[in-house]
Amino acid sequence: MSNSHTSLAEFTTFGINAQAKNIITATSPDALAEAWRGAVERQEPVLILGDGSNVLFLEDFIGTILLNRIKGISVADDEHSWRLHVGAGENWHELVSYSLEQGMSGLENLALIPGCAGSAPIQNIGAYGIEFQKVCEYVDVLNLRTNESFRLTADECQFGYRESVFKHSYRDGYAIVAVGLRLEKQWHPVLNYGDLAKLSPETVTPKQVFDSVCHMRMTKLPDPKKTGNAGSFFKNPVVSAAVAAQIKSEFPEAPMYPQASGEMKLAAGWLIDRCELKGFQVGGAAVHQHQALVLINLDCATSGDVVELARAVRNRVAQKFGVWLEPEVRFISAVGEVNAVEVLL
């Protein structure tokens, strides 16, 4: 299915009115590869989108947008675990809900994360103490040039914090068509973050964790259907122990999370909040009143408004804490993805 000169507002959660020359919906790997090769033959830029929940279009896109809508969920199990094979176009939160309805636990901490299943490995999505890599068994990838699929193990995906091989060697000319998840039947609740810490590890159920995560996200984060946003705009910065100690000496209450590397992860939302930026506005874009990590399309914002706002936030945090935030949101130019940090310099 193809549309000509279509607005991208309805295909992105920021709701900013950029245009694309062409939008094609693909429901199979063959259709995806065929559409991609067609765009390449026309010498047009081409970009694959899931639910558009983690992108900011800086301007009109002069080529073809491919919407990956490959669906399907199949389940197998053995004595110890459930194994799910999930089409890349499946909605992530609906997958989490489905798994719980089927009595399969392990995804509940990742409830209400916007986007498609195929986008989850790219960002190595995570929330409330769980990252995608913990439940990933494999990722099926399509070589768009040859129309051949291959499978990467979780180790081969080179997962890191909001990081994976799909941002590097498999970024261009490849598409994720399915993910394989392994959920252990011996359930161990992860209750380290937020309101989850109030729950009892001895009696808590997966459904209670799911409900608590949904409540936290709905009360703290704006609904993109009502207020355009791309969720957490910046990554939580990881800094050296020395930098962390310096910040701790000046701000003893600063939340910090030790990393296996010996470094320390800081809470970007807390840093922005301490700069008193909640509600700060540039044009039609603003820092959310209740969650400083979220930049919102408050009033017909342009992409320029969002960029200017992000730049102001980044500079203010650097002035106060000596820490430079990096966007988690992907910045898309007229011809494809660009380095978000360089845009904000």
C-alpha atoms as one frame of an Amber mdcrd trajectory, in Angstrom:
protein
   0.000   0.000   0.000   1.462   3.339  -1.052   0.510   6.938  -0.381   1.923
   9.953  -2.164   3.067  13.118  -0.322   1.667  11.962   2.992   1.983  13.731
   6.323   4.110  11.873   8.833   2.226  13.383  11.786  -0.047  10.353  12.166
   2.883   7.917  11.902   5.009   9.518  14.626   4.175  10.115  18.281   5.631
  13.641  18.278   2.836  14.656  15.900   4.994  17.204  14.085   3.795  17.871
  10.576   6.656  16.750   8.348   5.875  15.331   4.923   7.284  12.325   3.089
   7.397  11.897  -0.659   6.019   8.379  -0.328   4.794   6.049   2.446   4.532
   2.295   1.882   3.122  -0.247   4.348   4.821  -3.656   4.204   3.227  -6.708
   5.844   5.798  -9.328   4.790   9.586  -9.554   4.438   9.220  -9.904   0.650
   7.108  -6.746   0.436   9.583  -4.864   2.630  12.572  -5.883   0.507  10.744
  -5.164  -2.751   9.712  -1.677  -1.630  13.218  -0.938  -0.338  14.859  -2.014
  -3.597  12.329   0.019  -5.576  13.287   3.151  -3.656  16.996   2.425  -4.149
  16.472   1.943  -7.897  14.715   5.324  -7.997  17.766   6.707  -6.161  15.553
   7.915  -3.325  16.405   7.995   0.374  14.533   5.236   2.213  13.762   4.816
   5.918  12.035   1.983   7.788   9.677   3.025  10.590   7.868   1.034  13.258
   5.417   3.057  15.329   7.493   6.244  15.009   7.715   6.570  18.799  11.402
   7.438  19.011  12.011   9.761  16.067  12.048  13.472  15.340  11.786  14.490
  11.688  13.837  17.669  11.343  12.314  18.479   7.928  10.315  16.922   5.106
  11.651  13.531   4.022  12.393  13.549   0.302  12.192   9.787  -0.175  10.197
   6.707   0.808   9.116   5.742   4.328   8.533   2.001   4.790   6.167   1.077
   7.622   7.173  -2.353   8.960   3.890  -4.115   9.774   5.040  -7.758   9.757
   2.759  -9.439  12.313   2.396 -12.777  14.056   3.129 -14.342  17.454   3.905
 -18.028  17.974   4.711 -19.701  21.296   6.582 -22.881  22.190   7.596 -24.062
  25.637   9.581 -26.636  27.533   9.980 -27.488  31.191  11.906 -24.328  31.998
  10.783 -21.543  29.668   8.405 -20.129  27.100   9.787 -19.111  23.725   7.974
 -16.465  21.714   8.599 -15.701  18.035   7.207 -12.232  17.389   6.781 -10.345
  14.113   8.580  -6.998  14.047   5.357  -5.082  13.388   3.592  -6.249  16.543
   2.836  -3.489  19.065   5.184  -3.913  22.038   2.711  -3.132  24.834   0.069
  -5.378  23.283   2.692  -8.149  23.264   3.377  -7.571  26.978  -0.370  -7.691
  27.723  -0.828 -10.808  25.578   2.000 -12.662  27.305   0.519 -11.997  30.745
  -2.968 -13.011  29.604  -1.446 -16.313  28.463   0.167 -16.820  31.881   3.692
 -15.977  30.704   5.609 -13.617  32.985   8.853 -11.739  32.437   7.870  -8.725
  30.305   5.742  -6.880  32.874   8.416  -4.274  33.772   8.464  -3.253  30.090
   4.730  -2.464  29.923   3.529   0.661  28.097   6.826   1.292  26.318   5.642
   2.713  22.984   6.734   1.225  19.696   6.902  -2.045  17.788   8.624  -5.287
  18.771  11.115  -4.844  15.928  12.316  -1.550  17.379  12.997  -3.054  20.822
  16.405  -4.557  19.978  17.634  -1.435  18.169  17.401   0.682  21.313  17.703
  -2.265  23.707  14.621  -0.788  25.369  14.492  -0.872  29.133  12.519   0.303
  32.135  12.232  -0.345  35.856  15.292  -2.581  36.091  14.793  -4.744  32.968
  16.339  -4.356  29.516  15.282  -6.118  26.321  18.549  -8.059  26.222  17.505
  -9.978  29.357  14.594 -11.632  27.516  16.072 -11.754  23.992  17.097 -15.114
  22.533  17.560 -14.033  18.909  16.714 -11.398  16.299  15.812 -12.281  12.701
  17.263  -9.815  10.195  16.511  -9.316   6.514  19.234  -8.309   4.080  17.193
  -5.946   1.929  19.641  -6.100  -0.981  19.466  -9.884  -1.367  16.061 -10.593
   0.264  17.767 -13.205   2.476  17.096 -13.558   6.201  19.539 -14.582   8.919
  19.419 -14.949  12.675  21.572 -13.170  15.265  21.893 -14.544  18.787  21.462
 -12.130  21.683  25.260 -12.021  22.102  25.732 -11.164  18.433  23.356  -8.195
  18.865  26.062  -6.485  20.993  23.532  -4.958  23.374  24.503  -2.052  25.603
  22.636   0.796  27.274  20.259   2.005  24.499  22.759   0.422  22.146  23.017
  -2.482  19.729  24.649  -3.677  16.506  21.524  -2.441  14.679  22.720   1.141
  15.140  25.986   0.298  13.416  26.866  -2.538  11.011  23.229  -3.552  10.485
  21.777  -0.054  10.276  21.676   0.475   6.512  20.293  -2.077   4.083  18.913
  -4.370   6.776  15.563  -4.716   8.543  14.494  -6.589  11.653  11.631  -8.928
  10.720  11.130 -10.835  13.998  12.423 -11.198  17.542  12.738 -14.333  19.632
  12.056 -14.008  23.355  12.757 -16.489  26.131  10.746 -16.109  29.340  11.722
 -18.260  32.299   8.914 -20.163  34.021  10.697 -19.692  37.354   9.682 -16.057
  37.829  11.907 -13.630  39.734  10.257 -10.215  40.199  12.464  -7.158  39.656
  11.306  -4.553  42.157  14.227  -2.124  42.439  12.724   0.994  40.910   9.965
   3.480  41.744   6.759   2.237  43.308   7.773  -1.362  42.620   9.992  -1.179
  45.716   6.806  -0.964  47.821   5.662  -4.403  46.638   6.460  -7.557  48.601
   8.817  -9.952  46.763   7.222 -12.889  48.604   3.614 -12.251  47.571   3.728
 -10.035  44.470   2.252 -11.338  41.195   3.311 -10.497  37.624  -0.051  -8.769
  37.115   0.576  -6.509  40.133   3.971  -5.518  38.721   2.343  -4.853  35.336
  -0.406  -2.727  36.936   2.112  -0.759  39.005   4.326  -0.059  35.972   1.291
   1.038  33.940   0.160   3.327  36.764   3.606   4.921  37.092   3.939   5.495
  33.360   0.408   6.871  32.952   0.742   9.280  35.883   4.266  10.463  35.013
   4.300  10.401  31.228   2.000  12.218  28.793  -0.162  10.138  26.460   1.202
  10.763  22.933  -2.357  10.432  21.571  -3.192  13.626  23.497   0.167  15.413
  23.756   2.833  14.720  21.154   6.100  13.377  22.558   8.728  10.693  21.985
   9.012   9.473  25.576  12.366   9.939  27.270  14.150  12.477  25.094  17.620
  12.060  26.603  19.605   9.015  27.698  20.541   8.673  31.348  24.223   9.678
  31.259  26.898   7.242  32.405  29.844   9.067  33.970  33.149   8.194  35.611
  33.299   7.516  39.348  35.250  10.765  39.777  32.575  12.880  38.050  29.868
  11.108  40.061  31.726  11.770  43.323  32.043  15.462  42.479  28.296  15.738
  41.793  27.493  13.751  44.958  29.585  16.116  47.063  27.555  19.101  45.841
  24.204  17.316  45.528  24.081  14.449  48.068  20.498  13.608  47.074  21.384
  12.948  43.410  20.189   9.478  42.362  23.001   7.283  41.056  23.153   3.694
  39.827  26.494   1.783  39.890  27.448   0.047  36.634  29.436  -3.148  36.163
  32.150  -1.041  34.482  32.746   0.893  37.708  31.068   3.946  36.185  27.879
   5.522  37.507  24.566   6.091  35.733  22.802   9.364  36.573  19.114  10.186
  36.184  18.778  12.658  33.298  15.290  13.661  34.426  16.616  14.589  37.879
  19.433  16.685  36.368  16.961  18.589  34.156  14.548  19.033  37.066  17.308
  20.502  39.270  17.907  23.080  36.548  14.280  24.171  37.187  13.295  23.502
  33.585   9.908  21.826  34.046   7.449  23.808  31.946  10.253  25.654  30.129
   9.022  26.446  26.628  10.520  27.308  23.235   7.898  28.115  20.613   5.336
  25.327  20.705   7.671  22.830  22.433   8.049  22.473  26.204   9.617  20.409
  28.964   6.812  18.366  30.503   5.484  19.786  33.778   5.628  16.456  35.634
   8.473  14.530  33.941  11.465  16.651  32.994  12.928  13.930  30.765  10.045
  14.293  28.281   9.893  17.110  25.728   6.373  17.678  24.409   4.603  19.150
  21.407   2.551  21.570  23.498   1.130  23.829  20.818   1.753  23.043  17.144
   5.504  22.793  17.713   7.873  22.704  14.766  10.887  20.418  14.727  12.967
  23.595  15.042  11.193  24.387  18.322  12.037  20.927  19.679  15.691  21.172
  18.599  16.062  24.621  20.143  14.441  23.406  23.376  16.651  20.298  23.521
  19.743  22.442  22.925  18.761  24.823  25.748  18.121  21.918  28.152  21.410
  20.245  27.232  23.399  23.453  27.697  21.758  24.255  31.046  22.520  20.802
  32.446  26.129  21.045  31.249  26.547  24.465  32.896  25.194  23.246  36.233
  26.587  19.703  36.428  29.349  19.465  33.827  27.494  16.588  32.146  26.479
  16.628  28.475  23.212  14.808  27.773  22.777  12.774  24.592  19.382  12.414
  22.898  17.773   8.987  22.983  15.419  10.131  20.207  16.654   9.557  16.634
  16.918  12.707  14.498  15.869  12.287  10.845  16.863  14.756   8.117  15.486
  15.030   4.568  17.614  12.061   3.507  17.966   9.920   6.639  19.213   9.684
  10.212  21.782  12.205  11.410  23.903  12.503  14.533  21.590  14.075  17.133
  24.418  15.403  19.300  25.954  17.232  16.333  22.570  18.832  15.570  22.443
  20.208  19.111  25.975  21.643  19.178
